Amino acid sequence: MKKKILFSFVYMLCIYSVIAQSNEVRIGNTYRSVKIRLNNGEYIKAKDFVLLNDSTFTYQNSSSEVQTNMNASQINYISVINGSYAGEYALYGGLLGLSSTIYAWAETSSQYGGVPFESVAPIMLGFTVGFGAIGALIGVCNVKYKRLYLPTKSNAYNYYITPNFNSQFCGVSLVMQINK
């Protein structure tokens, strides 16, 4: 059982590291609506962001509608719209509604004798769904951004994290490749 848990943990660690490495802007992809964070700390809201090559990108400024080319060394990262928080906030709202009705049921049961669950269940369901719907409406108004980084120049080294296991042990290998 310990080996399975350890293997699962190592596997998830490796998968997470692979996912984390995929947050780069791809050359030629068009990103419809982005926020550009410059190296000096300023933000620019832009449309139709395209990385043309390793060092140049083009975008249309959202406020002035002017097409602009800029050197990639001037920006730190871009943020791309990646949905909304509707699902998360609906879950939080539903949990709040459920927990508050369970608390109210427990309090009334202790003060006024046993209140049967069957009589309280529709109220619990109503509060859970109602608070979940309110949470979803609030979440739809909040935009979720995914941060993307520009591809870096080739380093003098690359490293990879890979799982390493057999019948006697589980581990993680760190492989470093030195480029010439």
Secondary structure, DSSP 8 states (H G I E B T S, - for coil): -HHHHHHHHHHHHHHHHHHHTT-B--TT-EEEEEEEEETTS-EEEEEEEEE-SSSEEEEEETTT--EEEEEGGGEEEEEEEEEESHHHHHHHHHHHHHHHHHHHHHHHHHHHS---HHHHHHHHHHHHHHHHHHHHHHHHTSEEEEEEB------SEEEEEEEEE-SS-EEEEEEEEE--
